[in-house]
Amino acid sequence: MIVTEKKAPGQKMIKRMSLRTKWILTSVLSFSIIGLGLSFFVFSWNRLQIGFDKATWGFMILLSLAVFYLGLAFYGDAIMYRTEIRSRKIWKQKQKELKKKRFVNKGTDKLNIHKSPQK
């Protein structure tokens, strides 16, 4: 019996989403994660001022930086989705302009047909 690998249900759902939905979800998620990382940083700085030991403070700073950079990574994904949306929009506009030019050229080509001067 051959076992085929099946994708997780979440992967199927993400694949079916539109780029706009992916962009909105990743941007909102990234901003919330960045805010969480910054709040961890403020919390750890407060603990340093209160007088907690340096090891606890250092661990909390590292945790806050990791969460903050995770949010930046998600923000980078959101930027990539947005640029793909823009590039597709530009591509569609260029294709529409080319179709208009082809249509106009076809009409003028029919008008500019000359008989050969050899006859």
DODREN-836389 format. One record per residue (C-alpha): residue in one letter; x, y, z. Coordinates in steps of 0.001 Angstrom, whole numbers, plus 500000, padded with zeros to 6 digits. Each point is the difference from the previous one (the first is absolute). Example, Ala and Ser with C-alpha at 12.3 -4.5 7.8 and 13.67 -1.06 7.14 Angstrom:
<lodren r="A" X="512300" Y="495500" Z="507800"/>
<lodren r="S" X="501370" Y="503440" Z="499340"/>
//
This chain:
<lodren r="M" X="500000" Y="500000" Z="500000"/>
<lodren r="I" X="501451" Y="503347" Z="498945"/>
<lodren r="V" X="499493" Y="502826" Z="502437"/>
<lodren r="T" X="499603" Y="503369" Z="498338"/>
<lodren r="E" X="500783" Y="503140" Z="501893"/>
<lodren r="K" X="496976" Y="502174" Z="500515"/>
<lodren r="K" X="500160" Y="503705" Z="500630"/>
<lodren r="A" X="498709" Y="501328" Z="503260"/>
<lodren r="P" X="496545" Y="501623" Z="499834"/>
<lodren r="G" X="501512" Y="503391" Z="500825"/>
<lodren r="Q" X="502378" Y="499814" Z="497041"/>
<lodren r="K" X="497124" Y="499273" Z="497638"/>
<lodren r="M" X="498066" Y="502938" Z="501400"/>
<lodren r="I" X="502952" Y="502379" Z="499634"/>
<lodren r="K" X="500609" Y="498858" Z="496422"/>
<lodren r="R" X="496397" Y="500807" Z="499070"/>
<lodren r="M" X="500103" Y="503513" Z="501526"/>
<lodren r="S" X="500330" Y="503011" Z="497786"/>
<lodren r="L" X="503141" Y="502120" Z="500146"/>
<lodren r="R" X="498052" Y="502894" Z="501476"/>
<lodren r="T" X="498749" Y="497840" Z="502878"/>
<lodren r="K" X="503498" Y="498661" Z="500644"/>
<lodren r="W" X="501367" Y="503549" Z="499959"/>
<lodren r="I" X="497425" Y="501293" Z="502474"/>
<lodren r="L" X="500390" Y="497055" Z="502381"/>
<lodren r="T" X="503805" Y="500088" Z="500017"/>
<lodren r="S" X="500153" Y="503771" Z="500455"/>
<lodren r="V" X="497580" Y="499956" Z="502950"/>
<lodren r="L" X="501791" Y="497008" Z="501517"/>
<lodren r="S" X="503398" Y="501639" Z="499552"/>
<lodren r="F" X="498948" Y="503245" Z="501673"/>
<lodren r="S" X="498512" Y="498138" Z="502958"/>
<lodren r="I" X="503161" Y="497874" Z="500414"/>
<lodren r="I" X="502225" Y="503096" Z="499767"/>
<lodren r="G" X="497879" Y="501647" Z="502697"/>
<lodren r="L" X="500268" Y="496904" Z="502174"/>
<lodren r="G" X="503790" Y="499995" Z="499634"/>
<lodren r="L" X="500193" Y="503666" Z="500946"/>
<lodren r="S" X="497780" Y="499447" Z="503021"/>
<lodren r="F" X="502276" Y="497132" Z="501115"/>
<lodren r="F" X="502937" Y="502386" Z="499658"/>
<lodren r="V" X="498326" Y="502661" Z="502167"/>
<lodren r="F" X="499016" Y="497360" Z="502550"/>
<lodren r="S" X="503573" Y="498700" Z="500211"/>
<lodren r="W" X="501404" Y="503534" Z="500270"/>
<lodren r="N" X="497574" Y="500627" Z="502874"/>
<lodren r="R" X="501222" Y="496827" Z="501707"/>
<lodren r="L" X="503590" Y="501237" Z="499694"/>
<lodren r="Q" X="499072" Y="503303" Z="501651"/>
<lodren r="I" X="498201" Y="498211" Z="502833"/>
<lodren r="G" X="503071" Y="497960" Z="500767"/>
<lodren r="F" X="499572" Y="496510" Z="498576"/>
<lodren r="D" X="503162" Y="498040" Z="499317"/>
<lodren r="K" X="501834" Y="500500" Z="496695"/>
<lodren r="A" X="499447" Y="496421" Z="498773"/>
<lodren r="T" X="496215" Y="500362" Z="500108"/>
<lodren r="W" X="500220" Y="503406" Z="498372"/>
<lodren r="G" X="502330" Y="498704" Z="497270"/>
<lodren r="F" X="497697" Y="497082" Z="499224"/>
<lodren r="M" X="497005" Y="502308" Z="499745"/>
<lodren r="I" X="501911" Y="502373" Z="497708"/>
<lodren r="L" X="500969" Y="497106" Z="497726"/>
<lodren r="L" X="496393" Y="498805" Z="499988"/>
<lodren r="S" X="498728" Y="503468" Z="499101"/>
<lodren r="L" X="502534" Y="500344" Z="497175"/>
<lodren r="A" X="499075" Y="496588" Z="498598"/>
<lodren r="V" X="496289" Y="500880" Z="499999"/>
<lodren r="F" X="500706" Y="503438" Z="498489"/>
<lodren r="Y" X="502093" Y="498526" Z="497180"/>
<lodren r="L" X="497345" Y="497368" Z="499351"/>
<lodren r="G" X="497531" Y="502848" Z="499497"/>
<lodren r="L" X="502427" Y="501659" Z="497585"/>
<lodren r="A" X="500270" Y="496747" Z="498044"/>
<lodren r="F" X="496209" Y="499829" Z="499671"/>
<lodren r="Y" X="500001" Y="503651" Z="498925"/>
<lodren r="G" X="502489" Y="499102" Z="497262"/>
<lodren r="D" X="497615" Y="497309" Z="498774"/>
<lodren r="A" X="497183" Y="502555" Z="499964"/>
<lodren r="I" X="502149" Y="502330" Z="497897"/>
<lodren r="M" X="500708" Y="497178" Z="497546"/>
<lodren r="Y" X="496274" Y="499254" Z="499649"/>
<lodren r="R" X="499269" Y="503683" Z="499427"/>
<lodren r="T" X="502679" Y="500370" Z="497332"/>
<lodren r="E" X="498665" Y="496899" Z="498238"/>
<lodren r="I" X="496522" Y="501542" Z="500000"/>
<lodren r="R" X="501396" Y="503221" Z="498511"/>
<lodren r="S" X="502074" Y="498187" Z="497398"/>
<lodren r="R" X="496976" Y="497988" Z="498851"/>
<lodren r="K" X="497993" Y="503215" Z="499731"/>
<lodren r="I" X="502728" Y="501630" Z="497901"/>
<lodren r="W" X="500258" Y="496857" Z="497857"/>
<lodren r="K" X="496259" Y="500066" Z="499297"/>
<lodren r="Q" X="500166" Y="503685" Z="499042"/>
<lodren r="K" X="502906" Y="499356" Z="497617"/>
<lodren r="Q" X="498140" Y="497089" Z="498391"/>
<lodren r="K" X="496903" Y="502157" Z="499561"/>
<lodren r="E" X="502092" Y="502744" Z="498347"/>
<lodren r="L" X="501619" Y="497471" Z="497660"/>
<lodren r="K" X="496607" Y="498655" Z="498971"/>
<lodren r="K" X="498827" Y="503538" Z="499221"/>
<lodren r="K" X="503113" Y="500661" Z="497909"/>
<lodren r="R" X="499563" Y="496740" Z="498103"/>
<lodren r="F" X="496373" Y="500810" Z="499279"/>
<lodren r="V" X="500865" Y="503488" Z="498775"/>
<lodren r="N" X="502900" Y="498723" Z="497881"/>
<lodren r="K" X="497846" Y="497325" Z="498390"/>
<lodren r="G" X="497509" Y="502616" Z="498933"/>
<lodren r="T" X="502641" Y="502282" Z="498503"/>
<lodren r="D" X="501859" Y="497142" Z="498315"/>
<lodren r="K" X="496903" Y="499143" Z="498019"/>
<lodren r="L" X="499751" Y="503586" Z="498816"/>
<lodren r="N" X="503667" Y="500242" Z="498985"/>
<lodren r="I" X="500067" Y="497000" Z="497634"/>
<lodren r="H" X="501473" Y="501065" Z="496625"/>
<lodren r="K" X="500088" Y="498093" Z="496744"/>
<lodren r="S" X="503417" Y="498985" Z="498869"/>
<lodren r="P" X="501445" Y="502449" Z="497427"/>
<lodren r="Q" X="501277" Y="497155" Z="497796"/>
<lodren r="K" X="496633" Y="499315" Z="498338"/>
//
